[in-house]
Amino acid sequence: MADSSEISALYPPPPPYYKLFTHTNVKKFNELRKEGLNDEQLEEIPDIKFLVRPKLPTKEQYRSFGDLWWFEDKQVSLKENNLTKAYIEEEEEEEVFTKARIDELKKMTKSLLLNFLELVGLLSSNPKLAAKKIDNIRTILINIHHLLNSYRLHQSRETLILSMQKKLSETQDEIHGIRTTCSQVEVKLNTLVERLQQLQNAGGKETEINHEYDLGKKMYNVPKELRNEATEFLLKQQKR
């Protein structure tokens, strides 16, 4: 006999009123809008009321798949979740970084270990009393998780700072590399200009001058190693 609770679909079916979103109803809705009907009047028409845009929710929470969710992206307190608070803290701010909070985390970590050891002992001596101890461990874990989550904003800021520092360092390295390359090119161009002037002053042949010019023009279209060799060649020629 097949199980009656067997899952027939991965996702729930769409609401039945989606069938009312036809081309005819949409056209009629736009025509009524042009005639000046407001939302209240349109909601009185059976086939058109579902086409009216829903109003913004006024409450702080909404329900989705049976759970309550907060519109504001914030850390919900233990009290708002109807959970037991196992640590003492005077301030109820979302993000507090104090030594007292660190001490509470250490205390609960030690308490978690102690409760686990007690649970092991109860399971061997009196398993019926283990349920309460498991509930205590659950409460401690929830409180530890809640305190750790309060550091998420701090963690995100520090992560962003590190990312920006890394990007800044990479940009500075690129700028330094560009400046170094520009300095090298400037030195090579000055050397080439001096060499050409020397050839002209010495009454060098036009072919030699053109050769030096072509060599300097092409040396920046070849690999770096060849450019260095060409520069050394020009320097040697200059010393002669």
C-alpha positions in Angstrom: 0.0 0.0 0.0 1.4 3.3 -1.0 2.2 5.9 1.6 -0.5 8.7 1.6 2.1 11.3 2.7 4.4 10.7 -0.2 5.8 13.9 -1.8 4.3 14.4 -5.2 6.1 17.7 -6.2 9.3 19.3 -5.1 7.8 22.8 -4.8 4.3 23.8 -3.8 1.8 24.6 -6.6 1.2 28.2 -7.5 -1.9 29.9 -6.0 -5.1 29.3 -8.0 -5.7 33.0 -8.8 -2.8 33.0 -11.2 -5.3 31.8 -13.8 -7.0 35.2 -13.6 -3.9 36.9 -15.1 -5.1 36.5 -18.7 -4.6 39.0 -21.6 -8.3 39.9 -21.4 -8.2 40.7 -17.7 -5.0 42.6 -18.0 -6.4 44.7 -20.9 -9.6 45.3 -18.9 -7.6 46.3 -15.8 -5.6 48.9 -17.8 -8.8 50.3 -19.3 -10.4 50.7 -15.9 -7.3 52.4 -14.7 -7.5 54.9 -17.5 -11.1 55.5 -16.6 -10.0 56.7 -13.2 -10.9 53.8 -10.9 -8.8 53.5 -7.8 -7.5 50.4 -6.0 -10.5 50.1 -3.7 -12.9 50.2 -6.6 -10.9 47.7 -8.6 -10.8 45.3 -5.6 -14.6 45.0 -5.7 -14.5 43.4 -9.2 -14.0 39.6 -8.8 -11.8 38.9 -11.8 -9.8 42.1 -11.5 -9.1 42.4 -7.7 -6.1 40.1 -7.8 -4.4 42.3 -10.5 -4.2 45.2 -8.0 -0.8 45.6 -6.6 -0.8 44.5 -3.0 -0.1 47.1 -0.3 3.2 47.2 1.5 3.1 45.3 4.8 2.9 47.4 7.9 4.2 44.8 10.4 7.8 44.1 11.2 7.6 40.4 10.2 6.2 38.3 7.4 5.5 34.6 7.1 7.1 32.4 4.5 6.9 28.6 4.4 5.5 28.5 7.9 8.3 30.6 9.4 8.4 34.2 10.6 11.0 36.5 9.0 12.0 40.1 9.7 11.9 42.8 7.1 14.8 44.6 8.6 18.1 42.8 8.2 19.3 42.7 11.8 20.3 40.2 14.5 17.2 39.2 16.3 17.5 39.0 20.1 17.0 35.7 22.0 14.0 37.2 23.7 12.3 38.0 20.4 12.9 34.4 19.4 11.4 33.2 22.6 14.7 31.6 23.6 16.4 31.4 27.0 19.3 33.8 27.6 22.1 32.0 29.4 24.5 34.9 29.8 24.5 38.2 31.6 24.8 41.4 29.7 23.7 44.9 30.6 23.6 46.3 27.1 21.3 45.0 24.5 22.8 46.6 21.5 23.2 44.6 18.3 27.0 44.9 18.3 29.0 45.3 21.5 32.6 44.4 21.8 33.6 44.2 25.5 35.7 42.0 27.7 32.6 40.9 29.5 31.2 39.4 26.3 34.4 37.5 25.7 34.4 36.2 29.2 30.8 35.0 28.8 31.8 33.1 25.6 34.6 31.4 27.5 32.3 30.5 30.4 29.7 29.0 28.1 32.3 27.0 26.2 33.5 25.4 29.5 29.9 24.9 30.6 29.2 23.1 27.3 32.0 20.7 27.9 30.9 20.1 31.5 27.3 19.4 30.4 28.5 17.0 27.7 30.5 15.0 30.3 27.5 15.0 32.5 25.3 13.8 29.6 27.7 10.9 29.0 27.5 9.9 32.6 23.7 10.1 32.6 23.5 7.9 29.5 25.4 5.2 31.3 23.6 5.5 34.6 20.1 6.9 34.1 19.2 7.6 30.4 15.7 8.9 31.4 17.3 12.1 32.8 19.3 12.7 29.6 16.6 14.7 27.9 16.9 17.7 30.2 20.6 17.7 29.9 20.4 17.6 26.1 18.0 20.6 26.3 20.6 22.5 28.4 23.3 21.8 25.8 21.0 23.1 23.1 20.4 26.3 25.0 24.1 26.8 25.6 24.9 26.2 21.9 22.2 28.7 20.8 23.6 31.4 23.1 27.1 30.8 21.9 25.9 31.0 18.3 24.0 34.2 19.1 27.1 35.9 20.6 29.3 34.9 17.7 26.8 36.2 15.2 27.0 39.6 16.9 30.5 39.9 15.5 29.4 39.4 11.9 29.2 43.2 11.2 32.7 43.6 12.6 33.9 40.7 10.5 32.4 42.1 7.3 34.1 45.5 7.9 37.5 43.9 8.6 37.1 41.7 5.5 36.3 44.8 3.4 39.2 46.7 4.8 41.6 43.8 4.0 40.2 43.6 0.5 40.6 47.3 -0.1 44.2 47.2 1.3 45.1 44.4 -1.0 43.6 46.2 -4.0 45.5 49.4 -3.0 48.7 47.5 -2.6 48.3 45.9 -6.1 47.5 49.3 -7.6 50.6 50.9 -6.0 52.7 48.1 -7.3 51.3 48.6 -10.8 52.0 52.4 -10.5 55.5 51.7 -9.4 56.1 49.3 -12.3 54.8 51.9 -14.8 57.0 54.6 -13.3 60.0 52.4 -13.5 59.3 51.5 -17.1 58.8 55.1 -18.0 62.1 56.0 -16.4 63.9 53.3 -18.3 62.3 54.4 -21.6 63.3 58.0 -20.9 66.9 57.0 -20.2 67.0 54.9 -23.4 65.5 57.8 -25.5 68.0 60.3 -24.1 70.8 57.9 -24.9 69.5 57.5 -28.4 69.2 61.2 -28.9 72.7 61.9 -27.7 74.0 59.2 -30.0 72.3 60.7 -33.0 73.5 64.2 -32.1 77.1 62.8 -31.8 76.8 61.2 -35.3 75.5 64.4 -36.8 78.2 66.6 -35.2 80.9 64.1 -36.3 79.6 64.3 -39.8 78.4 60.7 -39.8 76.9 59.1 -42.9 73.2 59.4 -43.4 72.9 55.6 -43.5 74.5 55.3 -40.0 72.1 57.9 -38.6 69.1 56.2 -40.2 70.3 52.9 -38.8 70.5 54.3 -35.3 67.1 55.9 -35.7 65.5 52.7 -37.0 67.1 50.7 -34.2 65.8 53.0 -31.5 62.3 53.0 -33.1 62.1 49.3 -33.3 63.6 48.4 -29.9 60.3 49.0 -28.1 58.5 46.5 -30.3 60.7 43.6 -29.3 61.0 41.6 -26.1 62.6 43.1 -23.1 65.8 41.0 -23.3 66.4 42.2 -26.9 65.7 45.8 -25.9 68.3 45.5 -23.2 70.9 44.1 -25.7 70.1 46.9 -28.1 70.6 49.5 -25.4 74.0 48.0 -24.4 75.0 48.1 -28.1 74.1 51.8 -28.3 76.1 52.5 -25.1 79.1 50.6 -26.5 78.8 52.6 -29.7 78.6 55.8 -27.7 81.8 55.0 -25.7 83.7 54.5 -29.0 
